[in-house]
Amino acid sequence: MWKNVGVIGLGFMFLFTAFQNMAALQSSLNPSAGIGVYTLAIIYATIILSCFFLPTFFIKTLKAKRALVVCQAMYTLYIAAQFYPKWGTLIPSSILLGLAAAPMWSAKCTYLSQMGTYVAKVKGTSPEVLINRFFGIFFCMFQTWGIWGNIVTATVLAPKDDWTEPNAAELAKCGANFKVAQESDDGGDDDEEGVPKHQVYMLAGIYLVFAIIGPTIIFFLLDPLSKYGEDERKEQKGKSGLQLLFATFSHFAKNKYQMLIMPLTIWSGLEQGWFGASFTAAYITCPIGVHNIGYIIIVYASTDAIFSFLFGWILKRIGRIPVFTMAAIFNMAVMIILLKWTPTVQHKGFLYLFAVLWGMGDAVWQTQINAFYGVIFPGQEEPAFSNYRLWESLGFLASYLIGNNVQLSVFMYILVVWLAVSFVGYVIIEFMEYQRTGHFSIYFCNGGKTVSVEQNE
């Protein structure tokens, strides 16, 4: 049981060490005609389309384990395309990656949720606690991609020594006043001003090895989900593509919980996209230099990984509501401070603090929203997690589009409002669960014994 959680976590860690870090470098590695950024937009647009019908089809046809292996193998094509980054290689590989993403993540969520539900039933324990632990351990391992990837990137791409501190006028354009420059493509040679080709090939080679290791580990070491009742699952009837598409829409349209959790799921994509693109550009590259990104992201990723593990255990002691509330407060506080604070080289230590707080918040959203879906949609994992990937991907896409076209302060005000609306939706779900079950997901320790807040009848 625990071995399978570790195998999935390790496989995803290797794969996303390659993909996430290569994706983060697209605007630098492939700037010509904006092809690098276009590939990211295509990936998330394709993910949105694939969420409608592919997850259930892949999992039903291939079963969860084989779906994980096949979909992860499709990711390696995008990394391999970096050796010859042209429209004819990057665009098709981006489309294939986008098509594979939703089934892969849904298969992962289905595997962990089904295994947790099956084992809890056998042991006579709560599936919610076990599923939370599974997701916590998985994301603890998964989130370390930021550590290993930034170590690789920082080693291969040596920082420039000629960086100079920005003057007051330049500094005034950083932070909340930052806006992505809309520069026309000069059609120059990438070798002259971009990253040298030998460094690109070295990065692509290292990350390709990482990407291949991921599905290989899962193929050889992961137990089939049939060991945990996969064949007895409710969703084994054959469905056509149109039926699957209808089922995904129907799950959203007819399920109040799905409607209410949708804004928070979009928030998960928005906050990741904002931190990875807007925050790093406006609060790191602009005021203190691109060479500092790696160090700050390592702190963020380390915090994310540690608390992804810890929050599974913390939630068992204090409940889900306090954990979600804490994450929302951290995110809201960071954005409000950054709206008023102008970063400087002398105060760059604060950026590490903000990275820690944002990493703690992201750890909650990544582990607990996933786990929450498994709890509130039992027996509906495929369409539910398909909706999860759909709305989170829409959040990523919206983050890239908004962040590249408006001043950052405007984007951050949008984020503040969206987080508030999202949290209200989550609270309504908890209240509906309170009405249905008679208790909130909030606990207090009484002499070492955990007791829930019960409804007074």
N, C-alpha and C positions, 0 to 999 in steps of 0.2 A: 504493500500500500504506500508506505512512505518512500520506497524506492522509486515508484512510478511518478510521484510528485517531483522528486529530485531529477529524474530523467527528463521529464517535460521541461522543468525549469532550466536545466543545463542546455537542452537543445535550443530553446528559445534564446537563451543568453548568448550562445555562440552565433546564432543566425542574426540577432538584432545588434550585436556588436558590429557586424559587417554592414547591415542595411542602414541602421539609424545614423551611424557616423558617416557613411558614404552619402546618405541623403543630405545630411547637414552641410556637406562640403560641395554640393552641386553648383551653387552659384559661383564658387571659386574655381572648381575643377573644370566646369563646362559652361563658361559665360557666353560663348559665342551665340548670338541671336537669342539669348535667353533660354537655350535648350535645357539647361540643368533645372531651372525653375519650372519649365513646362512639364518636365517628367514628373515632378512632385504633384503638380496639379492634376495631371492625367491619372496618376496612381490613386489619389483620393477620390476623384470623380468616378473612376472605375470601381473602386471599393463600394461606393454608394450604390452603383448599379448592381454589383454582384450580391450585395446584401439582400436584395429582393428575392432571389430564387436559388442561388448556388449553394449556400451552406447546407440546407436540408438534403439537396440532391447529392452533394459530395459525401456527406456522412451516411446517408441511406445506402448509397451505391458502394462506397469504398470501406465503410465502417470508420470509426473515429481514428484508430491508429494509422491506417493506410492513408486516410485523408490528411493527417498531419504530415506524413512523410512526403506525399506527392506535392502538397501545397508549399512546403518549405523548399523542396527542390526547385520549384518554379521561381522562388526568390533568387536563387543563385544565378539565374540568367541575367538579371539586372546588374548584379555585381560584375559578371563576366563582360557585359557590354561596355564597362568603363575602360576596357583596353582599346576599344575602337568606338569612341563616343560620337556617333553620327545619328542623324534623324532615323535612319533605317535600322539602327540597332537599339537605341535607347527607347524610342517610342513603343515598338512592339514589346520589348521586355518590360516596360512600365505597365502596359495594358495587362500582360500576363500576371505580373506581380499583383496588380490591383484585383484581378479576378480571383487570385489565390488567397488573398488576405482574409476576406470575410469567412470563407469555409475553414481556413486554418484556425482563426481565433475562436470560431464557433465550436470546432472540434475539440480544442483545448478546454473551453468552458464546459462543454458537454461531458468530456471525459472526467474532469475533476468533480463536477456536480453529481454525475451518475455514480462515480466511485464513492463519494462521500455519503450519498443517500443510501446506497447498497450496504456499505460497511456499518453505518449508523443503525440501519434496520436490523442487521445481524446481531450487533452488540446491544441493541436496545437503548441507544443514546440519541441525543439531539443532532439531527443532520446539519442544522445551522452552524453549530459550533465547529463541527468537523470540516464543513465546507469552507468556513472562514479560515481555518488553519491551513487548509490546502492552498487556498488562494494567497494567503499571507506568505507561505514558504515559497510558492511559485514566484511571486512578484519580488520577493527578497533576492532570489537568484537572478531573475530577469532584469531587474533594474541595475545590476552591476555592469550592464553593457556600457553605460556611460563612463565607468571607471576604466575598463580595459580598452575601450575604443579611443578615449582621449589620451591614454598613455601611448597607444600606437600612433595616433595622429600627431601628438606633440613630439614624438621621437622622429618620425619620418619628415614632418614639415617643421624644420628648425625655424624659430622666430627670427624676424629681422632685427638687426642691431641699430638701424637708422631711424627708429620711431622717435618722434618728438612729442612732448606734451602739448595738447591743443591750447590755443590762446583763449581769452575770454569770449571773443566773438564766436569762435568755433564751438566752445563749450556750451554756449547758449543754445546751440542747435541740437544738443544731446538730451537724453532723458525724455521727459514728457513732450518736449518740443520737437522731438525727432520725427522726421518724415523721410521715407525712402526716396532717394533721388531718382527721378525719371530721366535716365540718360539714354540716348540713342546708341545703338550698337555701332562701333567704329569699324567693325569688320577686320580688326587686326589679327595678327598671328597669336594664338594662345600661348605659344612658347615664349614670346617676348616679354609679356607682362603678367601672364598667369603663372600657375604652378608648373615647374619644369616637368617634362614628360617622364623622366626617370623616376621622379617622386610619385607621379600619378600611377605609374606601372607598379611601383613597390607597394603603394597603398592598396591598389586593386588586387594585387597578388596575395597580400596578407589577408585582406578581407574575404577574398574568394575561398581561401582555405578555411577561415572561420565559418563561412556560409555553408560549406560542404560538410563540415563536422556536425553541424546542428541536426539535419535530418538523418545522418548516419547513426548518431547516438540513439535517436528515437527508434529507428528501424531495428537495431540489434538489441536494445535493452528494455524497451517499453512492453509491458504485458498487454495483450489485446483486451479491449473493454468488455468483451464477452465473458471474461472472468468475473466481472462485476455486474452481470445482468443486462448487458447491452441488448441481447436478443429478446428480452422480456419488456423492453421499453415500449411505451404507448405509441410512439411515432414511427412505426415500421411499415405502414401501409404505403403502397406505391402511389405517387402523385405525379401528374404531368407538370411541365414547367409553368404553365398558366395557373394550375392549381396551387403550386408552391408560391407563385407570385401573389396570388389572391390570399393565401394563408398568412403571408408576411404582413400584407396590408390589413387583413382581417384581425390579426393579433393586436395591431396598434389601434384600429378603429373601434374594436369591441371590448378592449380591456382598459378600464379606467386607470389601473396601476401603470400600464405602459405609457399612457398619455401623460400621467403626472411625473413619471421618472424621466421622460424624454428630455426636458430642459436640462436636468442635471447631467444626463448622458452627453448632451451637446457640450455642456460646460467642460467635461473631461477632455474633449478634443480642443476646445478653445484655449483652456489654460495651458495645455501642453504645447500647442502651436505658438501661443504668445510667448511663453518662456523660451522656447527653442529658437525662435526667430526674432521677435520684436525686442524682448528683454536683452538678449545677447548683443543685438545690433545697437540699441539705443543707450544701454547702461554699461556695456563693457567695451565693445569695439570703438564706439565713438569717443568716449572720454578717456579710457585707460589703455586702449590698444587691443587688437585681435589676439595677441600672444597671451593674454590673460584669460581668454575664454576657457581653455582646457582646464586650468586650475579650478576655476569657479564651478564649471560643470562637474568636475570630479567630486567636489564637495556636495553639490546638489544630488548627484547620482548616488553617492555613498549614503547620504541621509535618507534618500528615497528607499534604497535597498534595506537599510537597517530597520526603518520604521514600517516598511511593508511586512517585515517579519513580526515586529513587536506589536503592531496594531491588532493582529489576530488574537494575541493573548490579552492585550489591554481591553479589547471589546468584550471578551469573556468576563472580565471583572467589573466593567462599568457600563456595558451595553452599547448599542449602536448609536443612539441619539447623541450622547455626549461626544463621541468620536467624530461624527459628521459635523456637529456644531463647531468643534475645535478647528477642523479643517477649513470650514467656511470663514471663521474669524481670522485665521492666519492669512488666507488669501485676500480677504477684504482689507485687512490691516496693511499688508504689503502694498497693495495697489493704491490705497489712499495716501500712504507715505510717499510712494514714488511719484505720485501726481504733483507733489509739492517740493520734492527734493531734487536738486541738481547734482549729479555725480561729479566727483573730482578725484584726481590721483591720490590726493592726501587722505581721502576718506573711503578708499576702495574697500577697506575692511568691512564696511557696512554691506557691501555687495555679497560677501560670504554669508553674512547673517540672513539676508533676504533669500539667498539660495537655500539655506537650511530650512527656513520657514516654508518656502514654496515646495521644497522636497518633502517635508512632513505632510503638507496638504495633499500633494500629488499621491503620496503613498496611500492616503485614505481613499481618494477617488479611484485609484487603480485597483486596489484590493477589495474595498468594501462595496463599490457599485457592482462589480462583477459578482461578488458573493450575494449581494442583495437580490440581483436578478435570479440567482439560483434558488433563493428562499421564497420569493413572492411568485415565481413562475414554475412550480414543480411540475414535471412531466411535459413542459412546453419549452425545453431548453433550446432546440434548434431555432424556432421562429423568434423566441425571446432574445437570444444572443445575436441573431441576425439583425434584429432591431437595434441592439446595443452597438454593433459595429457600424450600422447605417448612420445612427445619430452622432456617434463619436466621430466618424469620418467626416460628416457634414460640419462638425465643429472645427476639425482640422482645416478643411477647405475654406470655411468662412474666415478662419484666423489668418490664413495666407492672403486671401483676397482683400479683407478689410485692412490688415496691417500694411499691405503694400500700396494702399491708395488713400489713406487718410493720415492726418497727424496722430501720433501715438496717444496723446491725451484724449482725443475723441474715442479712439479704440478702447482705452482703459475705462472711460465712463460707461461705454457700452458693456464692458465686462462686469463692472460693478453692479449695474442694473440687472444684467442677466443672471449673475450669481444669486442676487436677492430673490428673483423670481424662481430660480431653480430650487433654492432651499425651501421656499414656501411649498412648492410641489411635493418635495420629499416629506415635509412635516405633515402634509395632508394625508399621505400614504400611511405614515406612522399612526395618525389619529384614526384612520379607517381600520388599521390593524388592531388598534386599541379597542375600538367598538366591536370588532369581530372576535378577538381572543380574550379581552379583558385585562390586558397588561401592556405596558410600554416596554420597548427594548432599552431599558435603563436599569442599572443595578447598583446596589450599594453593598459594601462588605460589612457584615455584622459578625464580629468575632471570628473572622476567617470564613464565614459562610456567606455565599452570594444569594441575595434575595432580590426579586423583581418588584417593580412598582405595580401593584395589582389594582384593578378597578373595584371600587366599593359598590357592592350590590345592595 
